[in-house]
Amino acid sequence: MDLIIIGLLGGLITGISPCILPVLPVIFLTGGAQSARFDGEAAPAARSRPYLVILGLMLSFSLVTLLGSLLLGLLRLPQDVIRWAGIAVLLLLGIALIVPKLEQLLERPFQWIPRREVQNRGSGFGVGLALGAVFVPCAGPVLAAIIVAGSSGRIGIGTVLLTASFAVGVAVPLLAFALAGRGLVERIRAFRARERGLRIAAGIAMIALAIGLVFNLPQQLQRLLPDYTSGLQRGLAEQHGDALDLGGLVTDENRELDNCTNGATVLEECGTAPAIRGIEQWLNTPEGRAIDLDDLRGQVVLIDFWAYSCINCQRSIPHVVAWDEAYRDAGLQVIGIHSPEYAFEKRAENVRAGARDFGIEYPVALDNSLSTWTAYRNRYWPAHYLIDAEGTVRHISFGEGNYAATEQMIRRLLVDADPEVSLPAPTEVADSTPEVGSTTRETFLGSAKEVNYGGAGGYPAGPGDFEFPDQQPADSFALRGAWQIETQYATPAGSGSGSGGIRLSYRAGEVRMVLAGTGRITVRDADGAERTIEVGGTPRSYAVVDGAAETGTLTIEVDPGVRVYSFTFG
């Protein structure tokens, strides 16, 4: 119930945000004016048209947002193919509104809708489907949760309910606008003799929107307007952040995981470990063979969920590698479940290189669909699940830290499995986990998980020109120059040798950037000290600051061809 309320609130806030403005003329003319009734007409103008336009928009927006990234990835198609298809359909429907016979031809597939509602002016359902495919609302916390769940494949009943309620929330103000438009048209006598003119105006509006989308004009408009709903979005995130952190479906297989307390200092009984599933490829196993947990009965198993570019994982992995080396001969089997945070982390050669750099010799499973992640109801990088010799989960630890307690429990379970076992001395790996709240939070530059943006205006996906603000908040980043903002990363969009600028305000002793592509970045601190970093090869995390903890500011020039995913802090 909470997710439905959160989705509705998030949708309602989005439905009154400036991001909605580019589609309002089309909704007014195609959904409202096209359904107006004049001089006692029985219903030749499809009174249900506003509802069908909005229904089509809700349906296609929900499907594209929730499943689009996943399906396009499976089909190996570009992520923007749906957007371009939607623009093409919008253009075609705009022409069809000017040429009625073409409109009737295009809406013939929707004749399951009663005939009285499609004659003359069409049902509007096709218009709504096209609008939903190109509709890009402001990425508040609810939409971000939906996008991440959809792109990662973590689509459960909670995600579906959240998406549906968000779409309904967005639809309410849009439908109200369409109905208000119809009422306005019916009250103005001048429109009664200009029905044909309204159709042509609607067609022109759709064609104009399609052309504007080609040149990303709606995004530029959004940048010019203040986002008067940003405070409401932040409040929603602060009050309901935990509920939006969907961790996977509860099933009979994983229900007892609730018995475990995160970071407990004693062993607990948390049910039989869920099976490892949906693995695309195995690394560090003989001939790439898969590992079945049932075959490991009699051994203690540590499952480590990680991603090679994750700074938290990079600080955790030395402990896991040390445990593997120390206790492998005593009966411990470590399994790394590589769960990608970014698209480039799905490539086996990139993960193999990352594992080699970290000294990982234990088996690594490429959980690119996050199937095992979901089965274990995980939601963190890193996460450790400790399983005893009988196959029961005995300990769960999310995030960094708790290493000493986890190692003590590993040793206890090894002795339980074999009382005669000879254990080495405990490992001695320094715990470099930063104190909670002592550093700037991880900062993403992609539109789906944008965090800590401190520049002027909004931060929508697409190309845009940016300027550093005169006053930038602490713990934030801002952009300068032409940038292309994608779902997971940002890259300079300047032609020729034009670079893009980033100004970062931070609190940390260590600052790293997750980068991909080819080129250079030039890092300049507040004292003017400058250094250049070459970017290339396997996408990975690059150190840009490594010293004593401090508060500072960096200015970074990024070459075109370099993709910036995030900043991480330690």
SULBEL-V746284 format. One line per field, one symbol per residue. burial: + if it has 16 or more other ideal C-beta (glycine too) atoms within 10 Angstrom, else -. Layout:
burial->???
//
This chain:
burial->--++-+++++++++++++++-+++++++++++++++--------++++++++++++++-+++++++++++-++--------++--++-++++++++++----++-++--+--+---++--++++++++++++++++++++++++++++++++++++-++-+++++++++++-+++-+++-++--++----+---+--++-+++-++++++-++--+-+++-++---+-+--++--++--+---+-++++----+--+--+---+--+--++-++-+-++-++++------+-+--+--+++++++++++++++++++++++++++++--+++++++++++++++++-+-++++++--+-+-+++++++++++++++++-++++++++++-+++++++++++++--++-++++++--+---------+------+----++-++++++++++++++-++++++-+-+-+---+--++++++++++++++++++++----+++++++++++++++++++-+-+-++--------+-+--++++--++------+-+++++++-+++++++++
//
